[in-house]
Amino acid sequence: MIDGYYGFPNLYSAVFKSAYANSGSEVNLKFGSLGPIGLRAEYLLTDKVGLGLDLGMNSSSISYDDITSVYNSTTFTYDDVIYNYKFSTRKIGAIVTFNYHFVENDNIDAYFVFGMGYGSRSFTFESTEPGYSTPTVKSLIPVASKIGVGMRYFFTENIGANLALGFGQGGLLNAGITAKF
């Protein structure tokens, strides 16, 4: 089986919006996000146990302009200068999953999932301010995991919809389309 999914919420986007929504000094405040989005593949080892691979990613960003007074040594006055700041984060992950299927019939497939694997998150800071260094920070421990419960409902023998609830890669809630081969 192959599942394509889109998850909710993008927790970093929620944190960005909460932190910057009412701070007041930013101009042209913009938020961006993608995902969690992913692709899962599962192979049934037995009627009840499946081995899978879950590939996922998500990203969040915030950008804004800040007006700063800079001393002009030619005119001996302060001039307003606009600098742009951007903060972004991106996570990619690939985990191996073990699924236990507790309900299976022609239309419904419900399962528990547990998975561990690689996950890397990077944080990037950028600015047009002169002398501003642009560091990129990566996660110290590149590990991703998932634990949860999921369900697939098949409209036809090979095509269905999926819904999963859990913690870790893929968001708290994700849903999408399933193909069974």
C-alpha positions in Angstrom: 0.0 0.0 0.0 1.1 3.5 -0.7 -0.3 6.6 1.2 0.1 10.2 0.2 -0.8 12.5 3.1 -1.0 16.1 4.3 -0.9 16.8 8.0 -2.1 19.3 10.5 -1.0 21.3 12.4 2.4 22.7 11.4 3.5 23.4 14.9 6.4 25.8 14.0 4.0 28.0 11.9 1.7 28.2 14.9 4.6 29.2 17.2 5.8 31.8 14.7 2.3 33.3 14.4 1.8 33.4 18.1 5.2 35.0 18.8 5.0 37.7 16.1 1.3 38.4 15.6 1.1 41.2 18.2 4.7 42.3 18.7 4.0 45.6 16.9 7.3 46.7 15.5 7.3 44.6 12.3 6.1 45.8 8.9 5.0 43.6 6.1 4.8 40.6 8.3 4.5 37.4 6.2 4.1 33.7 7.3 4.7 30.7 5.1 4.3 27.0 5.6 4.2 23.7 3.9 3.1 20.4 5.4 3.6 18.2 7.1 3.4 16.4 3.8 4.6 12.8 3.1 4.5 9.5 1.4 4.1 6.2 3.2 4.6 2.7 1.8 3.7 -0.5 3.6 4.3 -4.2 2.9 2.2 -6.7 4.8 4.5 -9.4 6.3 1.5 -11.3 7.7 -2.3 -10.6 7.9 -1.7 -8.4 10.9 1.8 -7.1 10.8 3.2 -4.6 8.2 6.6 -3.1 7.6 6.7 0.4 6.2 8.7 3.5 5.2 7.4 7.0 5.9 9.1 9.9 4.1 8.0 13.3 5.3 8.8 17.0 5.3 7.5 20.3 6.6 8.7 23.9 6.5 7.8 27.2 8.1 9.0 30.7 7.6 8.4 34.3 8.8 9.7 37.4 7.1 9.2 41.1 8.0 10.7 44.5 7.6 12.0 46.6 10.4 12.4 50.4 10.2 15.6 51.5 12.0 17.1 55.0 12.4 20.7 55.1 11.2 23.0 58.0 11.7 24.1 59.7 8.4 27.6 61.2 9.0 27.3 63.2 5.8 24.1 65.1 6.7 24.5 64.7 10.5 21.0 63.4 10.8 19.2 60.1 11.4 17.7 58.4 8.4 15.0 55.7 8.5 16.3 52.5 6.9 14.3 49.4 6.2 15.9 46.0 6.8 14.3 42.7 5.9 14.6 39.7 8.3 13.7 36.1 7.5 13.6 33.1 9.8 12.8 29.7 8.4 12.9 26.1 9.4 12.6 22.8 7.5 12.4 19.2 8.6 12.9 16.1 6.5 12.5 12.6 7.8 12.6 9.0 6.8 11.4 6.4 9.3 10.8 2.7 9.3 7.4 1.8 10.7 5.9 -1.3 12.2 2.2 -1.5 11.8 -0.2 -3.8 13.7 -3.6 -4.2 11.8 -6.4 -4.8 14.3 -9.4 -4.3 11.9 -9.3 -5.5 8.3 -12.2 -6.2 6.0 -13.0 -5.3 2.3 -13.3 -1.6 3.0 -11.7 -0.8 6.4 -8.1 -1.2 7.5 -7.3 0.1 11.0 -3.8 -0.2 12.5 -1.4 0.9 15.3 1.9 2.4 14.1 5.3 2.8 15.7 8.4 4.0 13.8 11.9 5.3 14.2 14.5 6.7 11.8 16.3 9.7 10.5 15.0 13.2 11.0 16.8 16.5 10.5 15.6 20.0 11.2 17.5 23.1 10.0 17.0 26.7 11.1 18.1 29.6 8.8 18.3 33.3 9.7 18.7 35.9 7.0 18.7 39.7 6.9 19.6 42.6 4.6 21.1 44.5 7.5 24.8 45.1 6.8 27.1 42.9 8.8 24.4 40.5 9.8 25.7 37.0 9.7 23.4 34.3 8.3 23.9 31.2 10.3 22.1 27.9 9.6 21.7 25.6 12.5 20.9 21.9 12.2 19.5 19.5 14.7 22.1 17.9 17.0 20.4 14.5 17.1 19.0 13.6 13.7 16.2 11.2 14.9 12.5 11.1 14.0 9.8 8.9 15.4 6.1 8.3 15.2 3.5 6.5 17.4 -0.2 6.5 16.6 -3.2 4.9 15.1 -4.4 5.0 11.5 -7.3 3.9 9.3 -7.8 3.4 5.6 -11.2 3.3 3.9 -11.2 1.7 0.5 -13.8 3.1 -2.1 -12.7 0.4 -4.6 -10.5 -2.6 -4.3 -7.4 -0.6 -4.8 -8.2 3.1 -4.1 -9.1 4.6 -0.7 -8.6 7.4 1.8 -6.3 7.4 4.8 -6.6 9.1 8.2 -4.0 8.9 11.0 -3.7 10.4 14.5 -0.4 10.4 16.4 2.7 12.0 17.7 5.9 12.5 15.7 6.4 12.7 11.9 3.3 13.6 9.9 1.7 16.0 12.4 -0.9 15.2 15.0 -3.5 14.5 12.3 -3.0 13.6 8.7 -5.1 12.5 5.8 -4.8 11.6 2.2 -5.2 9.1 -0.6 -4.2 5.4 -0.6 -3.4 3.0 -3.4 -3.2 -0.8 -2.8 -1.3 -3.1 -5.1 
